[in-house]
Amino acid sequence: MAPLYFEGQNSQLFQIASHLHQTLRLSLLFKEVHDRIGAEIRMRPGRPIPFRELGHLAPDTLMAELRARTYALAGGGHAV
């Protein structure tokens, strides 16, 4: 598994909907994708993460670690 960071952000409407209801969020996801058709989206791949670094983590801790490693790529560096 390797983290992937995608530059950009979703619309404010999508952000609000994400906090209100899962179905509304998923419905607006199609609009977000449609609005970006033809646009350039920059992506930064991180280094693969060996299972031994993550396999022992509890689900909440695992998600926090993966999020941190992914956002670490925003600055152009590789995940720690």
N, CA, C and O atoms as a GROMACS GRO file, in nm:
protein
  320
    1MET      N    1   0.084  -0.115   0.000
    1MET     CA    2   0.000   0.000   0.000
    1MET      C    3   0.090   0.123   0.000
    1MET      O    4   0.190   0.128   0.071
    2ALA      N    5   0.052   0.223  -0.080
    2ALA     CA    6   0.126   0.348  -0.085
    2ALA      C    7   0.028   0.464  -0.080
    2ALA      O    8  -0.077   0.458  -0.144
    3PRO      N    9   0.058   0.567  -0.004
    3PRO     CA   10  -0.032   0.682   0.000
    3PRO      C   11  -0.026   0.761  -0.130
    3PRO      O   12   0.079   0.768  -0.194
    4LEU      N   13  -0.138   0.820  -0.168
    4LEU     CA   14  -0.147   0.907  -0.285
    4LEU      C   15  -0.210   1.038  -0.242
    4LEU      O   16  -0.317   1.038  -0.181
    5TYR      N   17  -0.145   1.149  -0.271
    5TYR     CA   18  -0.198   1.280  -0.238
    5TYR      C   19  -0.246   1.346  -0.367
    5TYR      O   20  -0.170   1.355  -0.464
    6PHE      N   21  -0.370   1.393  -0.368
    6PHE     CA   22  -0.426   1.465  -0.482
    6PHE      C   23  -0.442   1.611  -0.442
    6PHE      O   24  -0.506   1.641  -0.342
    7GLU      N   25  -0.383   1.701  -0.521
    7GLU     CA   26  -0.397   1.844  -0.493
    7GLU      C   27  -0.539   1.889  -0.520
    7GLU      O   28  -0.610   1.830  -0.602
    8GLY      N   29  -0.580   1.994  -0.451
    8GLY     CA   30  -0.711   2.053  -0.474
    8GLY      C   31  -0.803   2.033  -0.356
    8GLY      O   32  -0.764   1.980  -0.252
    9GLN      N   33  -0.926   2.076  -0.376
    9GLN     CA   34  -1.026   2.059  -0.271
    9GLN      C   35  -1.163   2.050  -0.334
    9GLN      O   36  -1.184   2.093  -0.447
   10ASN      N   37  -1.255   1.994  -0.260
   10ASN     CA   38  -1.392   1.985  -0.306
   10ASN      C   39  -1.463   2.117  -0.279
   10ASN      O   40  -1.414   2.201  -0.204
   11SER      N   41  -1.579   2.134  -0.342
   11SER     CA   42  -1.655   2.258  -0.327
   11SER      C   43  -1.706   2.274  -0.184
   11SER      O   44  -1.713   2.177  -0.108
   12GLN      N   45  -1.743   2.396  -0.149
   12GLN     CA   46  -1.797   2.422  -0.016
   12GLN      C   47  -1.929   2.347   0.003
   12GLN      O   48  -1.956   2.297   0.112
   13LEU      N   49  -2.010   2.338  -0.103
   13LEU     CA   50  -2.135   2.263  -0.095
   13LEU      C   51  -2.108   2.117  -0.058
   13LEU      O   52  -2.177   2.060   0.027
   14PHE      N   53  -2.009   2.057  -0.121
   14PHE     CA   54  -1.973   1.918  -0.091
   14PHE      C   55  -1.926   1.905   0.054
   14PHE      O   56  -1.962   1.810   0.123
   15GLN      N   57  -1.846   2.000   0.098
   15GLN     CA   58  -1.794   1.996   0.235
   15GLN      C   59  -1.908   1.999   0.336
   15GLN      O   60  -1.908   1.923   0.433
   16ILE      N   61  -2.005   2.087   0.314
   16ILE     CA   62  -2.120   2.096   0.404
   16ILE      C   63  -2.203   1.968   0.399
   16ILE      O   64  -2.241   1.914   0.503
   17ALA      N   65  -2.230   1.920   0.277
   17ALA     CA   66  -2.311   1.799   0.260
   17ALA      C   67  -2.245   1.679   0.329
   17ALA      O   68  -2.314   1.591   0.380
   18SER      N   69  -2.113   1.676   0.329
   18SER     CA   70  -2.040   1.566   0.392
   18SER      C   71  -2.070   1.555   0.540
   18SER      O   72  -2.065   1.447   0.598
   19HIS      N   73  -2.103   1.669   0.602
   19HIS     CA   74  -2.133   1.669   0.745
   19HIS      C   75  -2.280   1.641   0.774
   19HIS      O   76  -2.317   1.613   0.887
   20LEU      N   77  -2.364   1.650   0.670
   20LEU     CA   78  -2.507   1.634   0.692
   20LEU      C   79  -2.558   1.492   0.671
   20LEU      O   80  -2.629   1.437   0.755
   21HIS      N   81  -2.520   1.433   0.556
   21HIS     CA   82  -2.578   1.302   0.525
   21HIS      C   83  -2.491   1.229   0.423
   21HIS      O   84  -2.446   1.288   0.324
   22GLN      N   85  -2.468   1.101   0.446
   22GLN     CA   86  -2.382   1.020   0.360
   22GLN      C   87  -2.437   1.009   0.217
   22GLN      O   88  -2.361   1.017   0.121
   23THR      N   89  -2.568   0.992   0.202
   23THR     CA   90  -2.626   0.979   0.069
   23THR      C   91  -2.611   1.109  -0.010
   23THR      O   92  -2.580   1.106  -0.129
   24LEU      N   93  -2.633   1.222   0.056
   24LEU     CA   94  -2.615   1.352  -0.010
   24LEU      C   95  -2.470   1.370  -0.050
   24LEU      O   96  -2.441   1.419  -0.160
   25ARG      N   97  -2.379   1.331   0.036
   25ARG     CA   98  -2.236   1.339   0.006
   25ARG      C   99  -2.201   1.257  -0.118
   25ARG      O  100  -2.132   1.305  -0.208
   26LEU      N  101  -2.249   1.134  -0.123
   26LEU     CA  102  -2.219   1.048  -0.237
   26LEU      C  103  -2.281   1.102  -0.366
   26LEU      O  104  -2.221   1.092  -0.473
   27SER      N  105  -2.401   1.158  -0.356
   27SER     CA  106  -2.466   1.216  -0.473
   27SER      C  107  -2.385   1.333  -0.529
   27SER      O  108  -2.368   1.345  -0.650
   28LEU      N  109  -2.336   1.418  -0.441
   28LEU     CA  110  -2.258   1.533  -0.485
   28LEU      C  111  -2.119   1.494  -0.534
   28LEU      O  112  -2.055   1.571  -0.605
   29LEU      N  113  -2.073   1.376  -0.498
   29LEU     CA  114  -1.943   1.330  -0.544
   29LEU      C  115  -1.940   1.323  -0.697
   29LEU      O  116  -1.840   1.356  -0.760
   30PHE      N  117  -2.051   1.279  -0.757
   30PHE     CA  118  -2.059   1.273  -0.903
   30PHE      C  119  -2.047   1.413  -0.964
   30PHE      O  120  -1.983   1.430  -1.067
   31LYS      N  121  -2.108   1.512  -0.900
   31LYS     CA  122  -2.098   1.650  -0.948
   31LYS      C  123  -1.953   1.699  -0.937
   31LYS      O  124  -1.903   1.765  -1.028
   32GLU      N  125  -1.887   1.668  -0.828
   32GLU     CA  126  -1.748   1.709  -0.810
   32GLU      C  127  -1.660   1.651  -0.921
   32GLU      O  128  -1.575   1.721  -0.976
   33VAL      N  129  -1.680   1.526  -0.953
   33VAL     CA  130  -1.603   1.461  -1.059
   33VAL      C  131  -1.637   1.525  -1.194
   33VAL      O  132  -1.547   1.556  -1.272
   34HIS      N  133  -1.764   1.544  -1.221
   34HIS     CA  134  -1.807   1.604  -1.348
   34HIS      C  135  -1.746   1.742  -1.367
   34HIS      O  136  -1.701   1.776  -1.477
   35ASP      N  137  -1.744   1.821  -1.261
   35ASP     CA  138  -1.690   1.957  -1.269
   35ASP      C  139  -1.540   1.960  -1.299
   35ASP      O  140  -1.488   2.062  -1.343
   36ARG      N  141  -1.471   1.850  -1.277
   36ARG     CA  142  -1.326   1.846  -1.299
   36ARG      C  143  -1.285   1.771  -1.426
   36ARG      O  144  -1.166   1.756  -1.453
   37ILE      N  145  -1.382   1.725  -1.501
   37ILE     CA  146  -1.350   1.657  -1.626
   37ILE      C  147  -1.273   1.753  -1.716
   37ILE      O  148  -1.319   1.864  -1.742
   38GLY      N  149  -1.159   1.710  -1.763
   38GLY     CA  150  -1.074   1.791  -1.849
   38GLY      C  151  -0.976   1.879  -1.774
   38GLY      O  152  -0.888   1.939  -1.836
   39ALA      N  153  -0.989   1.887  -1.643
   39ALA     CA  154  -0.897   1.969  -1.564
   39ALA      C  155  -0.773   1.888  -1.527
   39ALA      O  156  -0.779   1.765  -1.517
   40GLU      N  157  -0.664   1.957  -1.507
   40GLU     CA  158  -0.541   1.891  -1.462
   40GLU      C  159  -0.549   1.871  -1.312
   40GLU      O  160  -0.579   1.964  -1.237
   41ILE      N  161  -0.520   1.750  -1.268
   41ILE     CA  162  -0.517   1.719  -1.126
   41ILE      C  163  -0.380   1.662  -1.094
   41ILE      O  164  -0.340   1.558  -1.148
   42ARG      N  165  -0.309   1.730  -1.008
   42ARG     CA  166  -0.175   1.684  -0.972
   42ARG      C  167  -0.183   1.583  -0.858
   42ARG      O  168  -0.262   1.596  -0.765
   43MET      N  169  -0.100   1.482  -0.870
   43MET     CA  170  -0.098   1.374  -0.773
   43MET      C  171   0.047   1.349  -0.731
   43MET      O  172   0.139   1.356  -0.813
   44ARG      N  173   0.066   1.320  -0.604
   44ARG     CA  174   0.198   1.284  -0.554
   44ARG      C  175   0.191   1.147  -0.488
   44ARG      O  176   0.122   1.131  -0.387
   45PRO      N  177   0.260   1.050  -0.543
   45PRO     CA  178   0.263   0.918  -0.478
   45PRO      C  179   0.369   0.915  -0.368
   45PRO      O  180   0.475   0.976  -0.380
   46GLY      N  181   0.339   0.844  -0.263
   46GLY     CA  182   0.436   0.823  -0.155
   46GLY      C  183   0.503   0.688  -0.171
   46GLY      O  184   0.470   0.611  -0.262
   47ARG      N  185   0.595   0.660  -0.084
   47ARG     CA  186   0.663   0.530  -0.090
   47ARG      C  187   0.568   0.423  -0.035
   47ARG      O  188   0.486   0.452   0.051
   48PRO      N  189   0.580   0.301  -0.084
   48PRO     CA  190   0.497   0.192  -0.028
   48PRO      C  191   0.523   0.177   0.122
   48PRO      O  192   0.635   0.194   0.169
   49ILE      N  193   0.418   0.146   0.194
   49ILE     CA  194   0.427   0.128   0.339
   49ILE      C  195   0.422  -0.021   0.370
   49ILE      O  196   0.321  -0.086   0.343
   50PRO      N  197   0.528  -0.075   0.427
   50PRO     CA  198   0.527  -0.218   0.462
   50PRO      C  199   0.422  -0.248   0.568
   50PRO      O  200   0.397  -0.167   0.657
   51PHE      N  201   0.361  -0.363   0.558
   51PHE     CA  202   0.258  -0.404   0.653
   51PHE      C  203   0.310  -0.401   0.797
   51PHE      O  204   0.235  -0.369   0.889
   52ARG      N  205   0.435  -0.434   0.816
   52ARG     CA  206   0.490  -0.440   0.952
   52ARG      C  207   0.485  -0.303   1.021
   52ARG      O  208   0.488  -0.297   1.144
   53GLU      N  209   0.478  -0.194   0.943
   53GLU     CA  210   0.469  -0.061   1.003
   53GLU      C  211   0.327  -0.026   1.046
   53GLU      O  212   0.308   0.064   1.128
   54LEU      N  213   0.228  -0.095   0.992
   54LEU     CA  214   0.089  -0.058   1.017
   54LEU      C  215   0.004  -0.169   1.076
   54LEU      O  216  -0.099  -0.142   1.139
   55GLY      N  217   0.045  -0.294   1.058
   55GLY     CA  218  -0.038  -0.408   1.094
   55GLY      C  219  -0.079  -0.415   1.239
   55GLY      O  220  -0.181  -0.476   1.271
   56HIS      N  221  -0.003  -0.357   1.327
   56HIS     CA  222  -0.031  -0.364   1.471
   56HIS      C  223  -0.123  -0.252   1.520
   56HIS      O  224  -0.165  -0.253   1.636
   57LEU      N  225  -0.155  -0.156   1.433
   57LEU     CA  226  -0.232  -0.039   1.476
   57LEU      C  227  -0.381  -0.068   1.483
   57LEU      O  228  -0.435  -0.143   1.401
   58ALA      N  229  -0.447  -0.009   1.582
   58ALA     CA  230  -0.593  -0.017   1.594
   58ALA      C  231  -0.655   0.065   1.480
   58ALA      O  232  -0.589   0.156   1.428
   59PRO      N  233  -0.778   0.037   1.441
   59PRO     CA  234  -0.839   0.106   1.327
   59PRO      C  235  -0.833   0.259   1.333
   59PRO      O  236  -0.798   0.322   1.234
   60ASP      N  237  -0.866   0.319   1.446
   60ASP     CA  238  -0.863   0.466   1.455
   60ASP      C  239  -0.721   0.519   1.440
   60ASP      O  240  -0.698   0.620   1.374
   61THR      N  241  -0.627   0.452   1.503
   61THR     CA  242  -0.487   0.492   1.494
   61THR      C  243  -0.435   0.472   1.353
   61THR      O  244  -0.359   0.555   1.302
   62LEU      N  245  -0.475   0.363   1.290
   62LEU     CA  246  -0.434   0.335   1.153
   62LEU      C  247  -0.481   0.446   1.060
   62LEU      O  248  -0.404   0.496   0.978
   63MET      N  249  -0.608   0.486   1.073
   63MET     CA  250  -0.662   0.591   0.986
   63MET      C  251  -0.587   0.723   1.008
   63MET      O  252  -0.557   0.794   0.912
   64ALA      N  253  -0.558   0.755   1.132
   64ALA     CA  254  -0.486   0.879   1.162
   64ALA      C  255  -0.345   0.874   1.102
   64ALA      O  256  -0.297   0.974   1.049
   65GLU      N  257  -0.280   0.760   1.111
   65GLU     CA  258  -0.144   0.744   1.056
   65GLU      C  259  -0.146   0.757   0.904
   65GLU      O  260  -0.061   0.824   0.846
   66LEU      N  261  -0.242   0.691   0.839
   66LEU     CA  262  -0.251   0.699   0.693
   66LEU      C  263  -0.281   0.841   0.647
   66LEU      O  264  -0.225   0.889   0.548
   67ARG      N  265  -0.370   0.909   0.719
   67ARG     CA  266  -0.403   1.048   0.686
   67ARG      C  267  -0.278   1.136   0.700
   67ARG      O  268  -0.249   1.217   0.613
   68ALA      N  269  -0.204   1.119   0.808
   68ALA     CA  270  -0.084   1.199   0.831
   68ALA      C  271   0.020   1.175   0.722
   68ALA      O  272   0.082   1.269   0.673
   69ARG      N  273   0.038   1.051   0.684
   69ARG     CA  274   0.137   1.019   0.579
   69ARG      C  275   0.093   1.075   0.444
   69ARG      O  276   0.176   1.118   0.364
   70THR      N  277  -0.037   1.073   0.419
   70THR     CA  278  -0.087   1.126   0.292
   70THR      C  279  -0.070   1.278   0.288
   70THR      O  280  -0.020   1.331   0.189
   71TYR      N  281  -0.112   1.347   0.393
   71TYR     CA  282  -0.099   1.494   0.394
   71TYR      C  283   0.046   1.539   0.399
   71TYR      O  284   0.076   1.651   0.358
   72ALA      N  285   0.135   1.456   0.447
   72ALA     CA  286   0.277   1.489   0.446
   72ALA      C  287   0.328   1.505   0.301
   72ALA      O  288   0.427   1.574   0.277
   73LEU      N  289   0.260   1.441   0.209
   73LEU     CA  290   0.300   1.450   0.068
   73LEU      C  291   0.262   1.585   0.007
   73LEU      O  292   0.312   1.618  -0.101
   74ALA      N  293   0.175   1.661   0.070
   74ALA     CA  294   0.130   1.789   0.016
   74ALA      C  295   0.247   1.884  -0.006
   74ALA      O  296   0.244   1.964  -0.100
   75GLY      N  297   0.349   1.875   0.078
   75GLY     CA  298   0.464   1.964   0.065
   75GLY      C  299   0.562   1.916  -0.040
   75GLY      O  300   0.665   1.980  -0.061
   76GLY      N  301   0.532   1.806  -0.106
   76GLY     CA  302   0.619   1.755  -0.209
   76GLY      C  303   0.716   1.648  -0.162
   76GLY      O  304   0.782   1.584  -0.244
   77GLY      N  305   0.724   1.628  -0.031
   77GLY     CA  306   0.814   1.525   0.022
   77GLY      C  307   0.745   1.391   0.025
   77GLY      O  308   0.626   1.380  -0.004
   78HIS      N  309   0.819   1.291   0.061
   78HIS     CA  310   0.762   1.157   0.075
   78HIS      C  311   0.713   1.136   0.217
   78HIS      O  312   0.760   1.200   0.311
   79ALA      N  313   0.619   1.045   0.231
   79ALA     CA  314   0.567   1.014   0.364
   79ALA      C  315   0.678   0.961   0.451
   79ALA      O  316   0.769   0.893   0.405
   80VAL      N  317   0.668   0.993   0.578
   80VAL     CA  318   0.769   0.950   0.675
   80VAL      C  319   0.740   0.810   0.723
   80VAL      O  320   0.814   0.757   0.805
   0.00000   0.00000   0.00000
